[in-house]
Amino acid sequence: MFFSVFICVHLWLIVLALLMKVLRSFLAAVQLLTRIPVPSRMDKPAAVPSLLPEAAVFFPLVGGLIGLFTGAVIWAASYLWPMPLAVLIGLAAEAVLTGAFHEDAVADCCDGFGGGWSREDVLRILKDSRIGSFGMLGLALALLLRAGCLAAVDRAELLPVAAASSALGRWAGLLMMALVAPLVDREGLARHVASRINLRDLAAGTVLAAPAVVWYAWLEPIRLGCGLATVVFGTGAWAWYVRGRLGGTTGDCLGFACYLGQVLVLLAAAAQPVSLAGH
């Protein structure tokens, strides 16, 4: 009897420890991708590199929640203002929530790869906090693409589209980590995260992306399939380009992959089939 009780207590402690580890990793992902405050005892992921790989697995799930928030703001605002204005309000609310985390990466990558000729030039520009003409133009076009796609989506599908695109965008970042090793001669979050991401982590991130994608998959399976295919192809092309130019990835390159993934899913969602009737 005593032995059975001991075994049960031991198993419960193991389960509790695993649940606490999962919760800790999830909160680390929330802390990295948003400005939502986490418990004061929670160590900053940047200060504890061992937290980063486990946190990265939760990026698609946290991304889906961010997208759901953005979609909800747009949906609610559309009852007071025209859809284009509602979309801008939603994107502004998202920027406050995330601190424009990925938008900053988009601007840096456009500046770095657009204005840098050599590897050293690109890396030097990526470290520069100032935004140049390439970065300003690239970020403006990226935001306009997202805004235009969200405004073109039917209101009834706005929430599932926003959640799925945001989740698959972060999943694209996870795929980028699995495809390209981080630069060993450059400090940053990417060096601690991407160096330990493997296929098992990618599979886990794929499973965690499912809750944010299943709603849209039920409504528009073909559009989702097309969007997912373009995300895989686009991320692979970006990974090939970054590896060729730099020899490895950086945090900005990962953030760019996340934003690229969102835009590709949204483009598939907003696409209008070509009608051949009458021709």
Buried (B, 14 or more C-beta within 10 A) or exposed (E): EEEEEEEEEEEEEEEEEEEEEEEBBBBBBBBBBBEEEBEEEBBEBBEBBEBBBBBBBBBBBBBBBBBBBBBBBBBEBBEEEEBEBBBBBBBEBBBEBBEBBBBBBBBBBBBBBBBBEEEEEBBEBBEEEEBBEBBEBBBEEBBEBBBBBBBBBEEEBBBBBBBBBBBBBBBBBBBBBBBBBBBEEBEBBBBBBBBBBEEEBBEBBBEBBEBBBBBBBEBBEEBBEBBBEBBBEBBBEBBEEBBEBBEBBBBBBBBBBBBBBBBBBBBBBBEEEEEEEEE
